[in-house]
């Protein structure tokens, strides 16, 4: 695997992961009540706990994408410039 292929792989991975994050955020904002009702059938949690779990999970997902996609992508970019 050459550097250009790795760069393209990380760029596509970054785009897909941020797309998933954006979709999750949009669903959380616009379908909050539906998601809360769906999860409420399985788990007995309050609205504040539900919001906190999603906020924390989105933050963890974003940090994971940042450190495993964006940082290596930037390093490859700066090495090739």
N, C-alpha and C positions, 0 to 999 in steps of 0.2 A: 504494500500500500504506500503510495507516494504522498508527499505533503499536500499536493493539490487535491487529491481524492479525500484525504482526511479533512482538509479545510471545507470542502463541499459537504461532506458527511456531517460535520459539526454545525455548519450553517443551516442545513435542512433540519437537523435535529433541534436546533435552537428555535427555528421557525415553527415547527410542529409543536414543541413543548410550550412555547408562548401562546400558540393558538389554543391548545388545551386549557391553559391557564385563563385566557380571555373568555373562552366558552364557559368555563366553570364560574368565573366572575359574573358573566351576563346571566347565566342560569340562577346564580345565587341572588342577584339583584331583582330580576324580573319574575322568577318562579320561586321566591323564598317561601311563600306559604305552602305551595304544593310540595316542595322539598321537605319542609318541616313536618307536614302531615304524613308524607311517605316514611320519613325516618322515625316519626313519632309512633308508628305502628310497631316498629321493632324495638325501639329504645325509649325509655321513659326519662326524657331530659327536658330541662326548661329551655325557653327561647334564648336566654342569655348564654347558656351552655352550648346550645346548638350553634349560635353565631360565633362564639369563641372557638369552638372546634374547627369550624370552616375557616375562620380567619387565621388560626394557627397553622392549619394544614396548607392553606394557600401560601402562607409565608415560608413554610418549610419547603414546599414544592418549588417556589420561586428561587430560594437560596440554593437548592440542589441544582436547578437548571443553570443558575448563574455560575456556580463553581465547577460544574462538570461539562458545560457547553460553552458559555460565554468566555470564561477565563482562558481555556485552552485555545479557543478560536482567536481571541485577541493576541495570545502569545504567538501563535502561528503567523498571524497577520504581521505583527511587528518584527518577527524574525525574517520574513520575506521582503520587507520593505527596505 
